[in-house]
Amino acid sequence: MTVRRHSKLPRPLKTSALTVTALAAVASSAVGCGALPGSSGGSDETVTVMTWAPDKTEATDMPGMPAMARAYARWVNENGGLNGRKLRVLTCNDHNDSVGAANCARRAVKENVSAVVGSYSQYGQAFLSPLEAAGIPYIGGYGLTEEEFVSPMSFPVNGGVVALLAGNGRQLARDCSRVSLVRPDTLAGDLLPGLLNSGLAQGHRKPATDILAAEDSGDYTRQAEQALSAAGADRSVATALGREGAAEQAREGCVTAALGDRTDSFFDSFRRTQEDHQKVRISSVLGSVDQTSVDRTGGASGPYEGAYVTSWYPAADDPRWEPMRKVIREEAFGDHRIDPANAGVQTTWIAYTVFRQVVESLGDGEVTARTVARALDDGVRAETGGLTPTLSWRFEDTVAASEFPRLVNANVTYQVVRDGRLVAARKSAVDVSRTLEEAS
């Protein structure tokens, strides 16, 4: 039995190995002032919500999510509010630990928020238990943990890591007969291979070779060697044929990595190691690789050029993101925490887009946690400008995957890094509902 040194990822699922959880003192601030928290009805009231995410930790940080929430609040309040109501956004740092997550949730309860919107945390049980007890809906979490797809108070806007890994398997199955998966050596990471393999199986491919890596390592040379070997990239062939041999593509060999913020470190080690091997295609998922990662590591001359990436949403250059970009330009120009290509920022935008439509559906009635949750349960249909399918959380709208009863959006998009930019690899999204249903 492997001894786990530590884990920054969420606890393991209580369900089968084909389910998935994550791959990645309270500091808070408020936007707006005036009325009491929550809302008691009427257009002159204030609606209070909270957005949380980790910042300045040793694991995955998402400072752009609370920053995007504050920018959204400024924009909404300058343009008539939420159906005439002022939006007040509280923010919280969960510090990437269960105590911090629970503290954020308890503060949300104390402040009597109408919802927690567009947030990121790896500790679903810690924050959802207090929210459930208080009846506070959790709208548009990042999708890292089992609880986000099980809790009756959770209203996810994407398919989470669940859909990404299944979709990545589907994407790789088109071109790869041999796949290596490099993932965290944690209890949560133990669940990732099964989901990737379910996607590969739909393309009649063999399971990936499972390669474990420490979350906090600074060098992944050993894992890179293992991944290349398992993908069929032969060092002896490359050595015998010299530089031309090393540049030759190993037949249908692929390496995918899902290490969160450490993915850059892995591919840095991988690029150095691959110089002595045949070349293979590389791949990852949103949250481990995005446009910021590509830019930071050299763009078109960096290790990600040609890489496949599975995402939830359209590519960052898609015109459907223009309304979000307009808000960022007007309300957060120069705030480098808000990257419009970041999945956390994008998820926050979508979550607040949903919340705005929920409030509008209530008309002049009360906007409280109870009324917001009831409206969501009763079938409010939220449009996101084509960034996702129309979202609704009635029972009949959920994916028929027993282990993920709150999942309503199983769409993923296939992207590729071309000339240093993440662009669409195909025009339409791919629905991985069937893959998830068969995995349940």
C-alpha positions as a Markdown table, in Angstrom:
| # | Residue | x | y | z |
|---|---|---|---|---|
| 1 | Met | 0.0 | 0.0 | 0.0 |
| 2 | Thr | 1.4 | 3.4 | -1.0 |
| 3 | Val | 1.9 | 5.9 | 1.8 |
| 4 | Arg | 0.4 | 9.3 | 0.9 |
| 5 | Arg | 2.5 | 12.2 | 1.9 |
| 6 | His | -0.2 | 14.7 | 1.7 |
| 7 | Ser | -3.0 | 15.8 | -0.5 |
| 8 | Lys | -4.2 | 19.2 | -1.5 |
| 9 | Leu | -7.0 | 17.6 | -3.5 |
| 10 | Pro | -10.4 | 16.7 | -2.2 |
| 11 | Arg | -11.2 | 13.5 | -0.3 |
| 12 | Pro | -11.9 | 10.3 | -2.3 |
| 13 | Leu | -15.3 | 9.6 | -3.5 |
| 14 | Lys | -17.5 | 7.1 | -1.7 |
| 15 | Thr | -18.5 | 5.6 | -5.0 |
| 16 | Ser | -16.8 | 3.4 | -7.6 |
| 17 | Ala | -13.3 | 4.0 | -9.1 |
| 18 | Leu | -15.0 | 5.2 | -12.3 |
| 19 | Thr | -16.3 | 8.3 | -10.4 |
| 20 | Val | -14.1 | 11.4 | -10.1 |
| 21 | Thr | -13.2 | 14.2 | -7.8 |
| 22 | Ala | -10.6 | 16.7 | -8.3 |
| 23 | Leu | -7.6 | 16.9 | -10.0 |
| 24 | Ala | -6.2 | 21.0 | -7.7 |
| 25 | Ala | -7.9 | 32.5 | 9.1 |
| 26 | Val | -10.4 | 33.9 | 6.5 |
| 27 | Ala | -9.4 | 36.9 | 4.3 |
| 28 | Ser | -12.5 | 38.6 | 2.9 |
| 29 | Ser | -13.6 | 41.8 | 1.5 |
| 30 | Ala | -16.9 | 43.3 | 0.4 |
| 31 | Val | -18.1 | 45.3 | -2.6 |
| 32 | Gly | -20.9 | 47.7 | -2.2 |
| 33 | Cys | -22.5 | 48.9 | 1.0 |
| 34 | Gly | -25.9 | 50.1 | 2.3 |
| 35 | Ala | -28.7 | 47.7 | 2.9 |
| 36 | Leu | -28.7 | 44.8 | 5.2 |
| 37 | Pro | -27.5 | 41.4 | 3.9 |
| 38 | Gly | -29.9 | 39.3 | 1.9 |
| 39 | Ser | -33.1 | 40.8 | 0.6 |
| 40 | Ser | -36.6 | 41.1 | 1.9 |
| 41 | Gly | -38.2 | 42.1 | -1.4 |
| 42 | Gly | -38.7 | 45.3 | -3.3 |
| 43 | Ser | -36.5 | 47.0 | -5.9 |
| 44 | Asp | -34.6 | 49.1 | -3.4 |
| 45 | Glu | -33.2 | 46.2 | -1.5 |
| 46 | Thr | -29.7 | 44.7 | -1.6 |
| 47 | Val | -29.0 | 41.2 | -2.6 |
| 48 | Thr | -25.9 | 39.7 | -0.8 |
| 49 | Val | -23.9 | 36.8 | -2.2 |
| 50 | Met | -20.5 | 35.3 | -1.6 |
| 51 | Thr | -17.7 | 34.1 | -3.9 |
| 52 | Trp | -14.7 | 32.2 | -2.5 |
| 53 | Ala | -11.5 | 30.7 | -3.8 |
| 54 | Pro | -8.0 | 30.0 | -2.6 |
| 55 | Asp | -5.2 | 32.6 | -2.9 |
| 56 | Lys | -1.5 | 32.7 | -2.0 |
| 57 | Thr | -1.3 | 29.0 | -1.2 |
| 58 | Glu | 1.1 | 26.2 | -2.3 |
| 59 | Ala | -1.5 | 24.5 | -4.4 |
| 60 | Thr | -3.9 | 25.8 | -7.1 |
| 61 | Asp | -4.9 | 29.4 | -6.6 |
| 62 | Met | -7.9 | 31.1 | -8.2 |
| 63 | Pro | -7.7 | 34.9 | -7.3 |
| 64 | Gly | -9.4 | 35.8 | -10.5 |
| 65 | Met | -12.7 | 34.3 | -9.4 |
| 66 | Pro | -13.5 | 36.7 | -6.4 |
| 67 | Ala | -12.0 | 39.6 | -8.5 |
| 68 | Met | -14.3 | 38.8 | -11.4 |
| 69 | Ala | -17.3 | 38.6 | -8.9 |
| 70 | Arg | -16.4 | 42.1 | -7.7 |
| 71 | Ala | -16.1 | 43.5 | -11.2 |
| 72 | Tyr | -19.5 | 41.9 | -12.1 |
| 73 | Ala | -21.1 | 43.6 | -9.1 |
| 74 | Arg | -19.7 | 47.0 | -10.1 |
| 75 | Trp | -21.0 | 46.5 | -13.6 |
| 76 | Val | -24.4 | 45.4 | -12.5 |
| 77 | Asn | -24.9 | 48.2 | -10.0 |
| 78 | Glu | -23.9 | 50.8 | -12.6 |
| 79 | Asn | -26.5 | 49.4 | -14.9 |
| 80 | Gly | -29.6 | 49.2 | -12.8 |
| 81 | Gly | -28.7 | 46.4 | -10.5 |
| 82 | Leu | -30.4 | 43.0 | -10.4 |
| 83 | Asn | -34.0 | 43.8 | -11.4 |
| 84 | Gly | -33.5 | 47.1 | -9.6 |
| 85 | Arg | -31.7 | 45.6 | -6.5 |
| 86 | Lys | -28.2 | 46.4 | -5.6 |
| 87 | Leu | -25.8 | 43.4 | -5.7 |
| 88 | Arg | -23.4 | 43.1 | -2.7 |
| 89 | Val | -20.5 | 40.6 | -3.2 |
| 90 | Leu | -18.6 | 39.2 | -0.2 |
| 91 | Thr | -15.4 | 37.3 | -1.0 |
| 92 | Cys | -13.5 | 34.8 | 1.0 |
| 93 | Asn | -10.1 | 32.9 | 0.8 |
| 94 | Asp | -10.5 | 29.2 | 1.6 |
| 95 | His | -6.7 | 28.8 | 1.8 |
| 96 | Asn | -6.9 | 25.4 | 0.1 |
| 97 | Asp | -7.8 | 23.6 | 3.3 |
| 98 | Ser | -10.9 | 22.2 | 4.9 |
| 99 | Val | -10.9 | 24.6 | 7.8 |
| 100 | Gly | -10.7 | 27.6 | 5.5 |
| 101 | Ala | -13.5 | 26.2 | 3.4 |
| 102 | Ala | -15.7 | 25.6 | 6.4 |
| 103 | Asn | -15.0 | 29.1 | 7.7 |
| 104 | Cys | -16.0 | 30.7 | 4.4 |
| 105 | Ala | -19.3 | 28.7 | 4.5 |
| 106 | Arg | -20.0 | 29.7 | 8.1 |
| 107 | Arg | -19.4 | 33.3 | 7.2 |
| 108 | Ala | -21.9 | 33.0 | 4.3 |
| 109 | Val | -24.5 | 31.6 | 6.8 |
| 110 | Lys | -23.7 | 34.4 | 9.3 |
| 111 | Glu | -24.1 | 37.1 | 6.6 |
| 112 | Asn | -27.4 | 35.6 | 5.5 |
| 113 | Val | -26.3 | 35.4 | 1.8 |
| 114 | Ser | -28.8 | 34.5 | -0.9 |
| 115 | Ala | -26.3 | 32.2 | -2.6 |
| 116 | Val | -22.7 | 31.3 | -3.0 |
| 117 | Val | -21.9 | 32.0 | -6.6 |
| 118 | Gly | -19.0 | 31.1 | -8.9 |
| 119 | Ser | -16.6 | 29.6 | -6.3 |
| 120 | Tyr | -13.7 | 27.2 | -6.1 |
| 121 | Ser | -12.8 | 24.8 | -3.3 |
| 122 | Gln | -11.4 | 21.3 | -3.1 |
| 123 | Tyr | -13.3 | 20.6 | 0.1 |
| 124 | Gly | -16.9 | 19.9 | -0.8 |
| 125 | Gln | -17.9 | 18.2 | 2.4 |
| 126 | Ala | -16.5 | 21.0 | 4.6 |
| 127 | Phe | -18.4 | 23.8 | 2.9 |
| 128 | Leu | -21.5 | 22.2 | 1.6 |
| 129 | Ser | -22.6 | 20.8 | 5.0 |
| 130 | Pro | -23.1 | 24.3 | 6.5 |
| 131 | Leu | -24.7 | 25.6 | 3.3 |
| 132 | Glu | -27.2 | 22.7 | 3.3 |
| 133 | Ala | -28.1 | 23.2 | 7.0 |
| 134 | Ala | -28.8 | 26.9 | 6.2 |
| 135 | Gly | -30.6 | 26.2 | 2.9 |
| 136 | Ile | -28.1 | 28.3 | 0.9 |
| 137 | Pro | -27.7 | 27.4 | -2.8 |
| 138 | Tyr | -24.2 | 26.9 | -4.3 |
| 139 | Ile | -24.4 | 28.1 | -7.9 |
| 140 | Gly | -21.6 | 27.4 | -10.4 |
| 141 | Gly | -18.8 | 25.8 | -8.3 |
| 142 | Tyr | -15.7 | 24.7 | -10.2 |
| 143 | Gly | -16.8 | 21.1 | -10.1 |
| 144 | Leu | -13.9 | 19.6 | -8.2 |
| 145 | Thr | -15.6 | 17.4 | -5.7 |
| 146 | Glu | -18.2 | 14.6 | -5.5 |
| 147 | Glu | -20.5 | 16.7 | -3.2 |
| 148 | Glu | -21.0 | 19.3 | -6.0 |
| 149 | Phe | -22.7 | 16.7 | -8.1 |
| 150 | Val | -24.6 | 15.1 | -5.2 |
| 151 | Ser | -25.8 | 17.9 | -2.8 |
| 152 | Pro | -29.3 | 19.1 | -3.4 |
| 153 | Met | -28.1 | 22.6 | -2.7 |
| 154 | Ser | -25.5 | 22.5 | -5.5 |
| 155 | Phe | -26.3 | 23.8 | -9.0 |
| 156 | Pro | -23.2 | 23.2 | -11.2 |
| 157 | Val | -22.9 | 25.0 | -14.5 |
| 158 | Asn | -20.3 | 22.6 | -16.0 |
| 159 | Gly | -19.4 | 18.9 | -15.8 |
| 160 | Gly | -16.5 | 19.4 | -13.5 |
| 161 | Val | -13.4 | 17.2 | -13.6 |
| 162 | Val | -15.9 | 14.3 | -14.2 |
| 163 | Ala | -16.6 | 15.5 | -17.7 |
| 164 | Leu | -13.1 | 16.7 | -18.5 |
| 165 | Leu | -11.4 | 13.4 | -17.9 |
| 166 | Ala | -14.0 | 11.4 | -19.7 |
| 167 | Gly | -13.8 | 13.9 | -22.6 |
| 168 | Asn | -10.0 | 13.8 | -22.6 |
| 169 | Gly | -10.2 | 10.0 | -23.0 |
| 170 | Arg | -12.6 | 10.4 | -25.9 |
| 171 | Gln | -10.4 | 13.1 | -27.5 |
| 172 | Leu | -7.3 | 10.9 | -27.2 |
| 173 | Ala | -9.0 | 7.8 | -28.4 |
| 174 | Arg | -9.2 | 9.3 | -31.9 |
| 175 | Asp | -5.4 | 9.4 | -32.4 |
| 176 | Cys | -3.7 | 7.4 | -29.6 |
| 177 | Ser | -3.3 | 3.7 | -29.3 |
| 178 | Arg | -0.9 | 4.0 | -26.3 |
| 179 | Val | -1.6 | 6.6 | -23.6 |
| 180 | Ser | 0.3 | 7.5 | -20.4 |
| 181 | Leu | -1.5 | 9.4 | -17.7 |
| 182 | Val | 0.5 | 11.4 | -15.2 |
| 183 | Arg | -1.6 | 12.4 | -12.2 |
| 184 | Pro | -1.2 | 13.2 | -8.5 |
| 185 | Asp | -0.1 | 10.5 | -6.1 |
| 186 | Thr | -3.1 | 11.2 | -3.8 |
| 187 | Leu | -6.3 | 9.4 | -2.8 |
| 188 | Ala | -8.2 | 11.8 | -5.0 |
| 189 | Gly | -5.8 | 11.3 | -7.9 |
| 190 | Asp | -6.3 | 7.5 | -7.6 |
| 191 | Leu | -9.8 | 8.1 | -9.2 |
| 192 | Leu | -8.7 | 9.9 | -12.3 |
| 193 | Pro | -7.4 | 6.9 | -14.4 |
| 194 | Gly | -10.8 | 5.1 | -14.3 |
| 195 | Leu | -12.6 | 8.0 | -15.8 |
| 196 | Leu | -10.0 | 8.7 | -18.5 |
| 197 | Asn | -10.2 | 5.0 | -19.3 |
| 198 | Ser | -13.9 | 5.1 | -19.7 |
| 199 | Gly | -13.4 | 7.7 | -22.5 |
| 200 | Leu | -10.7 | 5.7 | -24.1 |
| 201 | Ala | -12.8 | 2.5 | -24.0 |
| 202 | Gln | -15.5 | 4.3 | -26.1 |
| 203 | Gly | -12.9 | 4.6 | -28.8 |
| 204 | His | -12.0 | 1.0 | -28.4 |
| 205 | Arg | -8.6 | 1.8 | -26.9 |
| 206 | Lys | -6.7 | 0.1 | -24.1 |
| 207 | Pro | -6.5 | 1.7 | -20.6 |
| 208 | Ala | -3.8 | 4.3 | -20.0 |
| 209 | Thr | -0.6 | 3.5 | -18.2 |
| 210 | Asp | -1.0 | 5.1 | -14.7 |
| 211 | Ile | 2.0 | 7.2 | -13.6 |
| 212 | Leu | 1.9 | 8.7 | -10.1 |
| 213 | Ala | 3.6 | 12.0 | -9.3 |
| 214 | Ala | 4.0 | 14.1 | -6.1 |
| 215 | Glu | 1.9 | 17.2 | -6.1 |
| 216 | Asp | 4.7 | 19.4 | -4.7 |
| 217 | Ser | 7.7 | 18.1 | -6.7 |
| 218 | Gly | 9.9 | 20.5 | -8.6 |
| 219 | Asp | 11.3 | 17.9 | -11.0 |
| 220 | Tyr | 9.4 | 15.2 | -12.9 |
| 221 | Thr | 12.2 | 13.7 | -14.9 |
| 222 | Arg | 11.5 | 10.1 | -13.6 |
| 223 | Gln | 7.7 | 10.4 | -14.5 |
| 224 | Ala | 8.6 | 11.9 | -17.9 |
| 225 | Glu | 10.8 | 8.9 | -18.6 |
| 226 | Gln | 8.1 | 6.5 | -17.6 |
| 227 | Ala | 5.4 | 8.3 | -19.6 |
| 228 | Leu | 7.5 | 8.3 | -22.7 |
| 229 | Ser | 8.4 | 4.7 | -22.4 |
| 230 | Ala | 4.8 | 3.6 | -21.9 |
| 231 | Ala | 3.7 | 5.7 | -24.8 |
| 232 | Gly | 6.1 | 3.9 | -27.1 |
| 233 | Ala | 8.7 | 6.6 | -27.5 |
| 234 | Asp | 11.8 | 4.5 | -27.8 |
| 235 | Arg | 15.1 | 6.1 | -26.7 |
| 236 | Ser | 17.2 | 3.4 | -28.3 |
| 237 | Val | 15.6 | 4.1 | -31.7 |
| 238 | Ala | 16.1 | 7.8 | -31.3 |
| 239 | Thr | 19.8 | 7.3 | -30.2 |
| 240 | Ala | 20.5 | 5.0 | -33.2 |
| 241 | Leu | 19.0 | 7.4 | -35.7 |
| 242 | Gly | 20.4 | 10.6 | -34.1 |
| 243 | Arg | 18.5 | 13.9 | -34.2 |
| 244 | Glu | 16.2 | 12.8 | -37.0 |
| 245 | Gly | 15.3 | 9.7 | -35.1 |
| 246 | Ala | 14.5 | 11.7 | -32.0 |
| 247 | Ala | 12.3 | 14.0 | -34.0 |
| 248 | Glu | 10.4 | 11.1 | -35.5 |
| 249 | Gln | 6.9 | 10.6 | -34.1 |
| 250 | Ala | 6.3 | 7.5 | -32.0 |
| 251 | Arg | 3.4 | 5.8 | -33.7 |
| 252 | Glu | 0.1 | 6.8 | -32.0 |
| 253 | Gly | 1.8 | 7.5 | -28.6 |
| 254 | Cys | 0.3 | 10.1 | -26.3 |
| 255 | Val | 1.0 | 11.5 | -22.9 |
| 256 | Thr | -1.6 | 13.3 | -20.9 |
| 257 | Ala | -1.0 | 15.1 | -17.5 |
| 258 | Ala | -3.5 | 16.4 | -15.0 |
| 259 | Leu | -1.4 | 17.9 | -12.2 |
| 260 | Gly | -3.1 | 21.3 | -11.7 |
| 261 | Asp | -0.6 | 24.0 | -11.2 |
| 262 | Arg | 2.2 | 21.5 | -11.3 |
| 263 | Thr | 1.5 | 20.6 | -14.9 |
| 264 | Asp | 3.8 | 23.3 | -16.2 |
| 265 | Ser | 6.6 | 21.8 | -14.1 |
| 266 | Phe | 5.9 | 18.3 | -15.4 |
| 267 | Phe | 6.0 | 19.4 | -19.1 |
| 268 | Asp | 9.2 | 21.4 | -18.4 |
| 269 | Ser | 10.9 | 18.2 | -17.3 |
| 270 | Phe | 9.1 | 16.3 | -20.1 |
| 271 | Arg | 10.5 | 18.6 | -22.8 |
| 272 | Arg | 14.1 | 18.1 | -21.6 |
| 273 | Thr | 13.6 | 14.4 | -21.3 |
| 274 | Gln | 12.0 | 14.0 | -24.7 |
| 275 | Glu | 15.1 | 15.3 | -26.5 |
| 276 | Asp | 16.5 | 11.8 | -26.3 |
| 277 | His | 13.3 | 10.0 | -27.3 |
| 278 | Gln | 11.0 | 9.8 | -30.2 |
| 279 | Lys | 8.3 | 12.5 | -30.1 |
| 280 | Val | 4.8 | 11.8 | -28.8 |
| 281 | Arg | 1.6 | 14.0 | -28.7 |
| 282 | Ile | 0.9 | 15.6 | -25.4 |
| 283 | Ser | -2.5 | 16.4 | -23.8 |
| 284 | Ser | -4.1 | 17.9 | -20.7 |
| 285 | Val | -7.4 | 19.3 | -19.4 |
| 286 | Leu | -8.6 | 22.7 | -18.5 |
| 287 | Gly | -7.5 | 23.8 | -15.1 |
| 288 | Ser | -4.1 | 22.1 | -15.7 |
| 289 | Val | -3.4 | 23.9 | -19.0 |
| 290 | Asp | -4.9 | 27.2 | -20.3 |
| 291 | Gln | -3.8 | 30.1 | -22.4 |
| 292 | Thr | -2.0 | 31.6 | -19.5 |
| 293 | Ser | 0.1 | 28.4 | -19.2 |
| 294 | Val | 0.9 | 28.4 | -22.9 |
| 295 | Asp | 2.0 | 32.0 | -22.8 |
| 296 | Arg | 4.0 | 31.6 | -19.6 |
| 297 | Thr | 6.0 | 28.6 | -21.1 |
| 298 | Gly | 7.0 | 30.1 | -24.4 |
| 299 | Gly | 3.9 | 30.2 | -26.6 |
| 300 | Ala | 4.5 | 28.6 | -30.0 |
| 301 | Ser | 8.1 | 27.7 | -29.0 |
| 302 | Gly | 7.0 | 26.2 | -25.7 |
| 303 | Pro | 6.2 | 22.6 | -24.7 |
| 304 | Tyr | 2.5 | 22.9 | -25.3 |
| 305 | Glu | 2.6 | 23.6 | -29.0 |
| 306 | Gly | 0.5 | 21.0 | -30.7 |
| 307 | Ala | -1.0 | 19.8 | -27.4 |
| 308 | Tyr | -4.6 | 18.6 | -27.1 |
| 309 | Val | -6.6 | 20.2 | -24.3 |
| 310 | Thr | -10.1 | 19.2 | -23.2 |
| 311 | Ser | -12.2 | 22.1 | -21.9 |
| 312 | Trp | -15.8 | 22.9 | -20.7 |
| 313 | Tyr | -16.3 | 26.0 | -22.7 |
| 314 | Pro | -15.5 | 27.5 | -26.1 |
| 315 | Ala | -11.9 | 28.7 | -26.8 |
| 316 | Ala | -11.0 | 32.0 | -25.3 |
| 317 | Asp | -11.0 | 33.8 | -28.6 |
| 318 | Asp | -14.6 | 32.8 | -29.3 |
| 319 | Pro | -16.9 | 35.9 | -29.8 |
| 320 | Arg | -19.4 | 34.4 | -27.3 |
| 321 | Trp | -17.0 | 35.7 | -24.6 |
| 322 | Glu | -17.2 | 39.3 | -25.7 |
| 323 | Pro | -19.9 | 40.3 | -23.1 |
| 324 | Met | -17.5 | 39.1 | -20.3 |
| 325 | Arg | -14.5 | 40.8 | -21.9 |
| 326 | Lys | -16.5 | 44.1 | -22.1 |
| 327 | Val | -17.2 | 44.0 | -18.4 |
| 328 | Ile | -13.6 | 43.3 | -17.6 |
| 329 | Arg | -12.5 | 46.2 | -19.8 |
| 330 | Glu | -15.0 | 48.6 | -18.2 |
| 331 | Glu | -14.7 | 47.5 | -14.5 |
| 332 | Ala | -11.4 | 45.7 | -14.0 |
| 333 | Phe | -9.0 | 47.1 | -16.6 |
| 334 | Gly | -5.4 | 46.6 | -15.3 |
| 335 | Asp | -6.5 | 44.0 | -12.7 |
| 336 | His | -4.1 | 41.2 | -13.7 |
| 337 | Arg | -5.8 | 38.7 | -11.5 |
| 338 | Ile | -8.7 | 38.6 | -14.0 |
| 339 | Asp | -7.6 | 36.6 | -17.0 |
| 340 | Pro | -10.5 | 36.2 | -19.5 |
| 341 | Ala | -8.9 | 32.9 | -20.7 |
| 342 | Asn | -8.9 | 31.4 | -17.2 |
| 343 | Ala | -11.5 | 28.7 | -16.5 |
| 344 | Gly | -12.2 | 30.0 | -13.0 |
| 345 | Val | -12.9 | 33.5 | -14.3 |
| 346 | Gln | -15.1 | 32.0 | -17.1 |
| 347 | Thr | -17.0 | 29.9 | -14.6 |
| 348 | Thr | -17.6 | 32.9 | -12.4 |
| 349 | Trp | -19.0 | 34.9 | -15.3 |
| 350 | Ile | -21.4 | 32.0 | -16.2 |
| 351 | Ala | -22.5 | 31.5 | -12.6 |
| 352 | Tyr | -23.4 | 35.2 | -12.1 |
| 353 | Thr | -25.2 | 35.1 | -15.5 |
| 354 | Val | -27.3 | 32.3 | -14.1 |
| 355 | Phe | -27.9 | 34.1 | -10.8 |
| 356 | Arg | -29.0 | 37.3 | -12.4 |
| 357 | Gln | -31.7 | 35.4 | -14.4 |
| 358 | Val | -32.9 | 33.6 | -11.2 |
| 359 | Val | -33.3 | 37.0 | -9.4 |
| 360 | Glu | -35.1 | 38.4 | -12.5 |
| 361 | Ser | -37.5 | 35.4 | -12.4 |
| 362 | Leu | -38.6 | 36.4 | -8.9 |
| 363 | Gly | -39.9 | 39.7 | -10.0 |
| 364 | Asp | -40.6 | 42.0 | -7.0 |
| 365 | Gly | -40.7 | 39.0 | -4.6 |
| 366 | Glu | -38.2 | 38.3 | -1.9 |
| 367 | Val | -34.7 | 37.3 | -2.9 |
| 368 | Thr | -33.5 | 35.0 | -0.2 |
| 369 | Ala | -31.6 | 31.7 | -0.1 |
| 370 | Arg | -35.0 | 30.0 | 0.2 |
| 371 | Thr | -36.6 | 31.7 | -2.8 |
| 372 | Val | -33.5 | 31.4 | -5.0 |
| 373 | Ala | -33.2 | 27.6 | -4.2 |
| 374 | Arg | -36.9 | 27.2 | -4.9 |
| 375 | Ala | -36.7 | 29.0 | -8.2 |
| 376 | Leu | -33.8 | 26.8 | -9.3 |
| 377 | Asp | -35.6 | 23.6 | -8.2 |
| 378 | Asp | -38.8 | 24.7 | -9.9 |
| 379 | Gly | -37.0 | 24.8 | -13.3 |
| 380 | Val | -35.6 | 28.3 | -14.0 |
| 381 | Arg | -34.0 | 28.0 | -17.4 |
| 382 | Ala | -30.8 | 30.0 | -17.7 |
| 383 | Glu | -29.2 | 31.1 | -21.0 |
| 384 | Thr | -25.5 | 31.7 | -21.1 |
| 385 | Gly | -25.1 | 33.2 | -24.6 |
| 386 | Gly | -24.2 | 29.8 | -26.1 |
| 387 | Leu | -21.3 | 29.3 | -23.7 |
| 388 | Thr | -23.1 | 26.3 | -22.3 |
| 389 | Pro | -26.4 | 24.5 | -23.2 |
| 390 | Thr | -29.5 | 26.1 | -21.6 |
| 391 | Leu | -29.1 | 25.2 | -17.9 |
| 392 | Ser | -31.9 | 23.9 | -15.7 |
| 393 | Trp | -31.7 | 21.6 | -12.6 |
| 394 | Arg | -35.0 | 19.8 | -12.6 |
| 395 | Phe | -34.8 | 16.0 | -12.2 |
| 396 | Glu | -35.6 | 15.5 | -15.9 |
| 397 | Asp | -32.8 | 17.8 | -16.9 |
| 398 | Thr | -30.0 | 15.9 | -15.2 |
| 399 | Val | -27.7 | 13.4 | -16.8 |
| 400 | Ala | -28.7 | 9.8 | -16.2 |
| 401 | Ala | -25.5 | 9.0 | -14.3 |
| 402 | Ser | -26.5 | 7.7 | -10.8 |
| 403 | Glu | -23.2 | 8.8 | -9.2 |
| 404 | Phe | -23.6 | 12.4 | -10.4 |
| 405 | Pro | -27.3 | 13.2 | -9.8 |
| 406 | Arg | -26.8 | 17.0 | -10.0 |
| 407 | Leu | -24.9 | 17.0 | -13.3 |
| 408 | Val | -26.9 | 18.8 | -16.0 |
| 409 | Asn | -24.2 | 19.9 | -18.5 |
| 410 | Ala | -21.9 | 17.1 | -19.8 |
| 411 | Asn | -20.6 | 19.1 | -22.7 |
| 412 | Val | -16.9 | 19.5 | -23.3 |
| 413 | Thr | -14.9 | 21.2 | -26.1 |
| 414 | Tyr | -11.8 | 19.9 | -27.9 |
| 415 | Gln | -9.0 | 22.4 | -28.3 |
| 416 | Val | -5.5 | 22.4 | -29.6 |
| 417 | Val | -2.5 | 24.7 | -29.2 |
| 418 | Arg | -1.7 | 26.1 | -32.6 |
| 419 | Asp | 0.9 | 28.8 | -33.1 |
| 420 | Gly | 0.9 | 29.4 | -29.4 |
| 421 | Arg | -2.9 | 29.9 | -29.1 |
| 422 | Leu | -5.5 | 27.6 | -27.7 |
| 423 | Val | -8.0 | 27.2 | -30.6 |
| 424 | Ala | -11.0 | 25.0 | -31.3 |
| 425 | Ala | -10.1 | 21.6 | -32.6 |
| 426 | Arg | -13.7 | 21.1 | -33.7 |
| 427 | Lys | -16.6 | 23.5 | -34.1 |
| 428 | Ser | -19.2 | 21.9 | -31.9 |
| 429 | Ala | -19.1 | 20.7 | -28.3 |
| 430 | Val | -19.1 | 17.0 | -27.4 |
| 431 | Asp | -21.7 | 15.6 | -25.0 |
| 432 | Val | -20.0 | 12.9 | -22.8 |
| 433 | Ser | -23.3 | 12.0 | -21.0 |
| 434 | Arg | -23.2 | 8.5 | -22.4 |
| 435 | Thr | -19.6 | 8.0 | -21.2 |
| 436 | Leu | -20.5 | 9.1 | -17.7 |
| 437 | Glu | -23.7 | 7.0 | -17.7 |
| 438 | Glu | -21.7 | 3.9 | -18.6 |
| 439 | Ala | -19.1 | 4.7 | -16.0 |
| 440 | Ser | -21.7 | 4.9 | -13.2 |
